Amino acid sequence: MFAEALDTRLLAALDRPDLRIVADGRSIGFDSRLDMPFRVEPDGRVVLGAACLGPDRSCAFHVRHALELCMLLDAAKQPRPSGLLEGDVDAALLPVLASLCAARTAARFWLLDAASAATPEPAPWLGPMAGPGMPGGGALDRVWERVRHLQGPSYRDDRRVPAAVLGRLAACWRLLGPAETLMAEGGDARLQVDPLTGLNHYGCSHRPRPWAITFASSTASSLSERGFEAAEAARRRLAAAALAGDAPAALRAECGQVRRAIGAHYGLGESGVVLAASGTDSEILALAVCALPSVSGPVRPITTILVAPEETGTGVPLAAAGCHFAGDTARGGTVAKGEPIDGMPADTRVLRVAIRDRAGRLLDPAQVDEACARMAQAEVAQGRLVLLHRLDLSKTGLLAPSTDCLRRLQDRLGDRLELLVDACQARLDRRRPQDWLARGWMVMVTGSKFFTGPPFCGALLLPPRLARRLRGPGSLPAGLADYGGDADWPDGTAMPRQPGGPDEPVNLGLVLRWQAALAEMAALAQVPDRVARARTEAFLEGVEAAIAASPDVVAVEVPAPARDPLPGASGEPEPCWDQLQTIRSLLVLAPGRDGERLPLDVPSERLPLDAPSERLPLDVPSERLPLDVPNARRVYRWLNADVTRALPADVPEADRALARLLCHVGQPAPVADDRLGGAMAGALRISVGARLLSGEPSHEGLGGPARMAREIADVRRIIAKIGLLLRHWPACERLDPEPRFAAEPPLAGSKRDV
C-alpha cells in the first residue's frame, strides 16, 4: 500500500480495519513539503501532506477523504455510452462532481468518527456537506473552491459549480456516504450510531471491531472485515453509478442481486424472496400475503397463533395483528404504535401458546404440540384461516412445535392452515428451509443473527404456491409502503404507494446490510458439514467447561433442538451441527465473596470508587442469587466497556488489561427463577455464529485447532471479566461506564493479542 515512509500517525490511521479495506491496496505516500492535506495524482496515487497531521481522527478524516476522491476520479475516467442525454454531465465536468461527492462522503465520515463536539473540525465545509439536504449553489461554490486543488494539476479552473453538476449531485445526494453510515439507514432508531460511543442500540458497529470479543450473534454483531469489505464493494459500485447518472438502475440491480443470492442459498428462486428490514417486519409481510385471495375460495378472517412471543421480539404480537409495532418504520415514516396498518385485515386475531409454565420451567414438548393443535382446530372450526408459527429458534434456543405436529395439522386442515417458520436466528442447515418451502410453508430468516451480518436485514421466503399470489388479482395493503419499496418484492408484484409517503423503490441501507451478511453466508457454505459439526462441538465443550469452572455464573439448561439427521456426503444420514444447542445461556450470580452475596442497592455515598473489598457490607443471606434482568443488563453493558476507571490504583496489571477488554455477548433474556420472588432472572448468552465456523479474517494465519483454542480462551476471558465486575460492583455501579467502539486510545491496534 505504501509508496514511501509515512508519519506514524498516518500509519496508525491506515492500520484501522475500515480504512485498510477502503484503501484496497492503493499506493499511498507522504511528502512533508506538501502544504495541503493530500493530493491525488493523475496516475491514481495518493500523496499525503503535513497538513493532514494532527489528532488521530483528523488524520483518519483526511485519509478517508483522499481515498474516496481517488475512487471517484477513477470512476469518472471509465468509458461512457456515446451520446449525452438531456441534463447529462459532460465527461469534462465529472471531476468537479467527483470532488463534491467525495467531500460529502468525507463529511459524513467525520460525523460518525468524531469523539465529541469539542473535537476540532479539520475542514470548514464539514457542516453543510454532512447535512441531510444539499447546500445551495453559492455554498457549493465555496466548497469547490476549497477542495478543487486536491486533484493536483489536473483540476478544472471553474470558479462556480456548473448547473449540470448541481443537478446530478442533487439526484445522488442521499446515496453518498461511507458504507458504515449508509448501513445505519433504512431501519429504525435502534440502528443509529451514537458518535460519542461509536455503537448503536445493540452495542455493535457497522465497521470492523476485531479487538473486541464477540459472541453476540443471538442478538446482533459488529461487522467482520469480510462483511465490511462486501458492503463497501457494493457502495463503491453504487457511488460510481451515481456519478454516471445511473443510480436508480444500479440500485435496483443491486437489490435484485441480493434477492437472487438469498434465494440461491436456500434453494429458492428469486421470485420467492421478499426483503424486510427485520424479522418483525417479516411478520407484517407474511400476514399481508396470507390475506391475498387464492383460487381455492374467498379470503377468510385470519387467526395468528404465536409460540412464546416473549422469546422472539417485543414487537412481534403487534406486527402479527397487522399493527404498527413501533413509532417509526424502516422507511423513515412516523406512525402510531399499536394502530392498524392501512389495508391490513382488521379482523385478525392473535393467540399465544406458552412454552414455559408460570414458574419458568419448560413445558413438555408434547404439551406444546397439543396446545397448538387444539387452538388451530378450534379457530378453523369458526371459519377462520389459521397462520400458525413454528419458533426455530427462540432467544434461548427453544424450538416448538415439532415438525411432526405441523405435518399432521397440515394433512388435517389443508388450505385452512398456513404455516410460518420463524427461523430468524437462522441456526440451521440450509437444507431444512428447503424442505419446509417444498411443503408449502413460509420461512422468515435474517442475515443478522447466526450469520453475524449487521442488525436489521431480514427476508420472507415464499413457497411457489404463495409467490404466485403476488401476481394475482389481489392487491397488497397500502400501508406496506411505509415498510418497503417495490424492489423488495418479486418482479410483477404491485406495491402500493402512500400519498405523500416515501417513493424510493430500494432501501439502500438494507441492501448494503444484506451484502455484508451474504459474504458471511458464502464463507460458511465453504465449510464441510463434518468440519462445522466438529468445530461446534469443540467450542461448546469449552464453553461448558468455562462456565462450570466459574463460581460467578451458572448455566441455564436448554435442550438441544429436536432435528433429524441429514444425508452426508455418502448419502447416509449424519449428525448435523444444527442438532446442537448453539445458544449457551448463563445466569450471573449476585456479587459476593466466600459464598456470600452483596446487596445491589447499597447507597453510593457509602461506597466510594476506591473502596477496598473488605469494607463492603456483608449483612445478607449467604446464598448468591442470580441477577435480575436490570442488573444483568448492567453486566451486559459493562462487559462491552472499558471499566479501568472503576478499579483501585493497586490492582494488578492483569486486572487492568481485563477491565479494558471489550466483550459483546447476547442481551439478557428473561428467565423465570422461583428464588427471585416473581422477578425474572437475566440470562446472558454466548452463541455460536457463522464466523466461529468459517473463521474471522482477523484470525488469518491461525490453524483450525489454534483458532478454536483462542475462541474458547476468549470465553474464559468474558467470564473472568464478569468476575472482575462483581468484585468491583459498587464502583462500577457508581461509574456506570458506557460501551465503546474501542477502548482508549480510541483505535490503537486492530487485533487482540493471541
PyMOL commands that set and color helices and strands:
alter all, ss='L'
color gray80, all
select helices_A, chain A and resi 8-14+17-23+50-52+56-76+91-113+126-130+137-154+163-175+179-182+189-191+225-243+247-265+270-272+279-290+309-311+316-320+365-381+403-416+431-438+464-471+478-482+486-488+508-525+529-548+577-579+604-606+613-615+629-639+644-646+653-660+674-676+690-694+697-699+704-727+729-735
alter helices_A, ss='H'
color red, helices_A
select strands_A, chain A and resi 28-31+38-40+46-49+213-215+273-276+302-307+349-353+385-392+399-400+417-422+442-446+458-461+553-556+566-567+573-574+583-588+663-672+680-687
alter strands_A, ss='S'
color yellow, strands_A
deselect
rebuild
show_as cartoon
